[in-house]
């Protein structure tokens, strides 16, 4: 219990630092979104210079002592009020994020979890039967795929499987004719069908990493005395492999898994671009290009908190899996 | 009645019946219905923002949902296409302008459109300067309702461009917007407007349908039921969808379009980039820093650029090289032949590296220190980068070619590709030496020049360059010409002034026009027809072209009664 309390305390402090950095960094950058917005509008040759001041006022970039701004910012953040997006003015940031966050979490989150499970299982088998075909063929093949640039694999898959053969849809999260309705089986089937190719490309390019990591951990574990002891005692191969060896070999992979879960939100930009998937990774890129500070801050905060929460969950999993920690 | 008479009567009646049926049939033979799939600008996910006052609303908000008083069809050479207004007239002293509004126009909720709405909209702009993107307040001082269908705008100064900008105003319904607390932050989720498509159906982050306004003022139009806007994240996904026939109306850059898009379905896949119709992409040298502060240098560089290579390699032959006065086929009638002749004399706009080298030698740009590169006449080195936006592959290639051309004549130039925000910032604040950039066409040829050389575009305090006055060149003579243009409403006088401006443009080379910007536009006629084409260019077809999408959207119709998914 003390362990848990300490971890939670640590994460609370980390969260506070994240909030502060989130406030400071955009304000250190040169230029501001009002200027960029005004810049774009004034290329038409008609914009009045007073428009810049009005835009500044509208977007909320008013002068004021920094500590006052900071406390206002903290209270807003804790209330969940992220302000109004600049590039999508006057839509609030929470609306912009809400529209695409769900899709990213569902697709990328699921793909990451599946990739981890498949990779870990394959790694377990590869280590148990080392020297056989799982180890000699599958592992190098997946390792090579892992080092291919993701963008390339995604575009090749899209071109040949979706555009060329027509086996999969080319874009979007569900069929354009359907109305969003989670109660309808037709809709759910469409969502799954549209998610197959993007998820497949993600899994294909990341499973190699998990497999390699797990295999190496396992090989270390397999040389331990207690594994030999368990086999000598007559326990079945499968039981030894999964319940004893794999469970211990899993621990280092879990940490990495926690990190990658946390980065699900911002990290799938290329998938979303290639498959026109309405996710938040691309929204973040567009926000950065438009210097949309409120939207950037909102998304950065989500990413930071999701990393922290994912790590907290992994820490809890550690407590369950590793008795030495309790 | 006698038999003959009754027979004649029957025949007359029968004839008139047939005729009336014929006219009804003739009016009604345009197939209706269907959903047109349109490609908008790239976006990750849609957010519901239909406010005509927002800096960046969803694209169809301006000039599809909300309509202007007057449209200026770019193929009409500046002639007005009256839309919500039926006419306008300046007062004798040019200090006010009166618009006559169209009667019988209804808002999509059934209320009548009239002068109250125009007056109210203007009041909103006056009260909230942040909404006045057209800069109306710089020349309009007030508005007055003369009667239900007539408004008079009073101007604060004589400004004969006023009709263009006032005509472009998009009235909003007073009965809705007067109840809104803060029009600045109102996202207008369910727009009430006069346009052909006003009903927002099925709005989700990846697609939304904009369906027809049952109360539209043009009888029988629009012929199609809905416009569907799927969210595409960039060029590549759109191009695949285009080739696959999943998009009907697009305005996209497609590489090697004949071999990729047209070849997929030569009978139905078409495009029209209007070579010569778009404003030129230009080479801008910052005329406030060396070496571009010297007109002899600018003239020489104009001869050093291989325009044909740029058009062939960077632009896939989609367009044609620009003339040194920057006016293409769209403004043919405004071209000053004397200016063209002068340009030829100076060797502008024609690739001739030997001539360029000669001119540089004569102007004193020789290699003083023997490092292989030319130097300034005072001995200082010449070394600069040409900036262009990262990711705009066609113009990045063009910049690369130009840098190579410059190096060939001994000028140490190279390319740099910052992101859009930084690139624009450099241009507008003058922190660049050389850059490629677009230019603006407007209603008249005059607008192309004014947006580059009007000294009032450069803020005296901050040095911020609005419009495309990025080269920062101006002169008291051209400023006087610009003022004179805005003070006369006589077309002949205005043409004379533009002729003089063209001469000044050729004399001083504030920028080097490279090629006319292709007006990206593709269409698929397998389901819908009535598109503007190269043979029948009744307007410019791009869905992103604010000045013409209303015309296209109210003209297209399904190819027959069954192919568009009608019931």
HADDOCK unambig.tbl for C-alpha pairs under 7 A between the chains (distance, minus, plus):
assign (segid A and resid 36 and name CA) (segid B and resid 421 and name CA) 6.46 0.50 0.50
assign (segid A and resid 42 and name CA) (segid B and resid 466 and name CA) 5.18 0.50 0.50
assign (segid A and resid 42 and name CA) (segid B and resid 467 and name CA) 5.57 0.50 0.50
assign (segid A and resid 43 and name CA) (segid B and resid 466 and name CA) 5.67 0.50 0.50
assign (segid A and resid 43 and name CA) (segid B and resid 467 and name CA) 3.99 0.50 0.50
assign (segid A and resid 43 and name CA) (segid B and resid 468 and name CA) 5.77 0.50 0.50
assign (segid A and resid 44 and name CA) (segid B and resid 467 and name CA) 5.21 0.50 0.50
assign (segid A and resid 45 and name CA) (segid B and resid 451 and name CA) 5.82 0.50 0.50
assign (segid A and resid 45 and name CA) (segid B and resid 466 and name CA) 5.78 0.50 0.50
assign (segid A and resid 45 and name CA) (segid B and resid 467 and name CA) 3.52 0.50 0.50
assign (segid A and resid 46 and name CA) (segid B and resid 134 and name CA) 5.60 0.50 0.50
assign (segid A and resid 46 and name CA) (segid B and resid 135 and name CA) 5.36 0.50 0.50
assign (segid A and resid 47 and name CA) (segid B and resid 133 and name CA) 5.79 0.50 0.50
assign (segid A and resid 47 and name CA) (segid B and resid 134 and name CA) 6.03 0.50 0.50
assign (segid A and resid 47 and name CA) (segid B and resid 135 and name CA) 5.02 0.50 0.50
assign (segid A and resid 48 and name CA) (segid B and resid 135 and name CA) 5.32 0.50 0.50
assign (segid A and resid 51 and name CA) (segid B and resid 129 and name CA) 6.39 0.50 0.50
assign (segid A and resid 51 and name CA) (segid B and resid 130 and name CA) 5.42 0.50 0.50
assign (segid A and resid 54 and name CA) (segid B and resid 129 and name CA) 6.45 0.50 0.50
assign (segid A and resid 54 and name CA) (segid B and resid 130 and name CA) 4.74 0.50 0.50
assign (segid A and resid 55 and name CA) (segid B and resid 130 and name CA) 5.71 0.50 0.50
assign (segid A and resid 87 and name CA) (segid B and resid 56 and name CA) 6.77 0.50 0.50
assign (segid A and resid 88 and name CA) (segid B and resid 56 and name CA) 6.10 0.50 0.50
assign (segid A and resid 89 and name CA) (segid B and resid 54 and name CA) 6.14 0.50 0.50
assign (segid A and resid 89 and name CA) (segid B and resid 55 and name CA) 6.77 0.50 0.50
assign (segid A and resid 89 and name CA) (segid B and resid 56 and name CA) 6.77 0.50 0.50
assign (segid A and resid 90 and name CA) (segid B and resid 54 and name CA) 6.66 0.50 0.50
assign (segid A and resid 90 and name CA) (segid B and resid 185 and name CA) 4.99 0.50 0.50
assign (segid A and resid 90 and name CA) (segid B and resid 186 and name CA) 6.71 0.50 0.50
assign (segid A and resid 90 and name CA) (segid B and resid 187 and name CA) 6.05 0.50 0.50
assign (segid A and resid 91 and name CA) (segid B and resid 49 and name CA) 6.69 0.50 0.50
assign (segid A and resid 91 and name CA) (segid B and resid 187 and name CA) 6.39 0.50 0.50
assign (segid A and resid 96 and name CA) (segid B and resid 47 and name CA) 6.03 0.50 0.50
assign (segid A and resid 99 and name CA) (segid B and resid 205 and name CA) 5.79 0.50 0.50
assign (segid A and resid 100 and name CA) (segid B and resid 45 and name CA) 6.48 0.50 0.50
assign (segid A and resid 100 and name CA) (segid B and resid 205 and name CA) 6.82 0.50 0.50
assign (segid A and resid 172 and name CA) (segid B and resid 206 and name CA) 6.70 0.50 0.50
assign (segid A and resid 176 and name CA) (segid B and resid 207 and name CA) 6.78 0.50 0.50
assign (segid A and resid 179 and name CA) (segid B and resid 202 and name CA) 6.45 0.50 0.50
assign (segid A and resid 273 and name CA) (segid B and resid 233 and name CA) 5.39 0.50 0.50
assign (segid A and resid 273 and name CA) (segid B and resid 234 and name CA) 6.99 0.50 0.50
assign (segid A and resid 274 and name CA) (segid B and resid 237 and name CA) 6.45 0.50 0.50
assign (segid A and resid 275 and name CA) (segid B and resid 237 and name CA) 6.97 0.50 0.50
assign (segid A and resid 276 and name CA) (segid B and resid 232 and name CA) 5.34 0.50 0.50
assign (segid A and resid 276 and name CA) (segid B and resid 233 and name CA) 5.14 0.50 0.50
assign (segid A and resid 276 and name CA) (segid B and resid 237 and name CA) 6.68 0.50 0.50
assign (segid A and resid 278 and name CA) (segid B and resid 44 and name CA) 5.44 0.50 0.50
assign (segid A and resid 278 and name CA) (segid B and resid 45 and name CA) 4.88 0.50 0.50
assign (segid A and resid 278 and name CA) (segid B and resid 205 and name CA) 6.49 0.50 0.50
assign (segid A and resid 278 and name CA) (segid B and resid 206 and name CA) 5.88 0.50 0.50
assign (segid A and resid 279 and name CA) (segid B and resid 44 and name CA) 6.67 0.50 0.50
assign (segid A and resid 279 and name CA) (segid B and resid 45 and name CA) 6.92 0.50 0.50
assign (segid A and resid 282 and name CA) (segid B and resid 44 and name CA) 5.58 0.50 0.50
assign (segid A and resid 283 and name CA) (segid B and resid 44 and name CA) 5.52 0.50 0.50
assign (segid A and resid 289 and name CA) (segid B and resid 421 and name CA) 6.80 0.50 0.50
